[in-house]
Each structure stands twice: as structure tokens, then as C-alpha cells.
Amino acid sequence: MAPRRALGPLLVLSGMVVAATPTLVRLVGAADGELALFVGGSCLFVPAALLTAVTPMVTKLLLVDLGTTGTVMGRLSGIGTAGGIAGTVLTGFVLISVVPVSVIP
């Protein structure tokens, strides 16, 4: 499938998997053994694998010739870094103080 056609469904699927993660963890949280380990590992690795596939697709869409490879990759890396810093700051200083956080037993 072409990256332009696959990018939207990939982002939607990634969002759905990430949204389902807290529910799955709460449902299996009381279980012991292999089931809890499998669900916990799946809740970590499946969203990570799906979201990791986005950057190569965006790179392929933006890369028109090999002469602009450094510029395209540098720009995408910078945007990713800025987004990571903004997300960390927003989560650490704004969201945790505004949104109620469930208690972990």
C-alpha cells in the first residue's frame, strides 16, 4: 500500500490501540502469571510498533530526491524532538496538576 494511503489508517489504528491500553491494563491488572505479562508486554510493544512506522512513511512522502535527504531527516528529527519536549513538559507540569490521576495500589 502506498504511504499516502496507509498513513491515515495507521494513525487511526495507533490511536485506538493507545486508547484501549488503560482499559486492558486495568482488566488484567489483578491477574497473575503469564496473562498479565503478555497483556502488559502487548500494551507496550504493539502501540510502539505502530507509532514507529509513522516516521518512515512520512519520510518517504517528503523525500523527493536523494539530495534533500539530510534536510528532510533533520527537519523530521527536529519536529519529533520538539514534540517530545512539549509533550513531556505539558504532561509533567500541566496535565498532572489539572487531570485527576487514578491511584495505583
For each residue, the residues with C-beta under 8 A, 3 or more apart:
1: 5 6
2: 5 6
3: 6 7 57 58 60 61
4: 7 61
5: 1 2 8 9
6: 1 2 3 9 10 57
7: 3 4 10 11 54 57 58 61
8: 5 11 12
9: 5 6 12 13
10: 6 7 13 14 50 53 54 57
11: 7 8 14 15 54
12: 8 9 15 16
13: 9 10 16 17 50
14: 10 11 17 18 47 50 51 54
15: 11 12 18 19
16: 12 13 19 20
17: 13 14 20 21 46 47 50
18: 14 15 21 47 51
19: 15 16 22
20: 16 17 23 24
21: 17 18 24 25 43 47
22: 19 25 26
23: 20 26 27
24: 20 21 27 28 39 42 43
25: 21 22 28 29 39 40 43
26: 22 23 29
27: 23 24
28: 24 25 31 35 36 39 40
29: 25 26 36
30:
31: 28 35 36 39
32: 35 36
33: 36 37
34: 37 38
35: 28 31 32 38 39
36: 28 29 31 32 33 39 40
37: 33 34 40 41
38: 34 35 41 42
39: 24 25 28 31 35 36 42 43
40: 25 28 36 37 43 44
41: 37 38 44 45
42: 24 38 39 45 46
43: 21 24 25 39 40 46 47
44: 40 41 47 48
45: 41 42 48 49
46: 17 42 43 49 50
47: 14 17 18 21 43 44 50 51
48: 44 45 51 52
49: 45 46 52 53
50: 10 13 14 17 46 47 53 54
51: 14 18 47 48 54
52: 48 49 55
53: 10 49 50 56 57
54: 7 10 11 14 50 51 57 58
55: 52 58 59 76 80
56: 53 59 60
57: 3 6 7 10 53 54 60 61
58: 3 7 54 55 61 62 76
59: 55 56 62 63 72 73 76
60: 3 56 57 63
61: 3 4 7 57 58
62: 58 59 72 76
63: 59 60 66 68 69 72
64: 68
65: 68
66: 63 69
67:
68: 63 64 65 71 72
69: 63 66 72 73
70: 73 74
71: 68 74 75
72: 59 62 63 68 69 75 76
73: 59 69 70 76 77
74: 70 71 77 78
75: 71 72 78 79
76: 55 58 59 62 72 73 79 80
77: 73 74 80 81
78: 74 75 81 82
79: 75 76 82 83
80: 55 76 77 83 84
81: 77 78 84 85
82: 78 79 85 86
83: 79 80 86 87
84: 80 81 87 88
85: 81 82 88 89
86: 82 83 89 90
87: 83 84 90 91
88: 84 85 91 92
89: 85 86 92 93 94
90: 86 87 93 94 95
91: 87 88 94 95 96
92: 88 89 96
93: 89 90 96 97
94: 89 90 91 97 98
95: 90 91 98 99
96: 91 92 93 99 101
97: 93 94
98: 94 95
99: 95 96
100:
101: 96
102:
103:
104:
105:
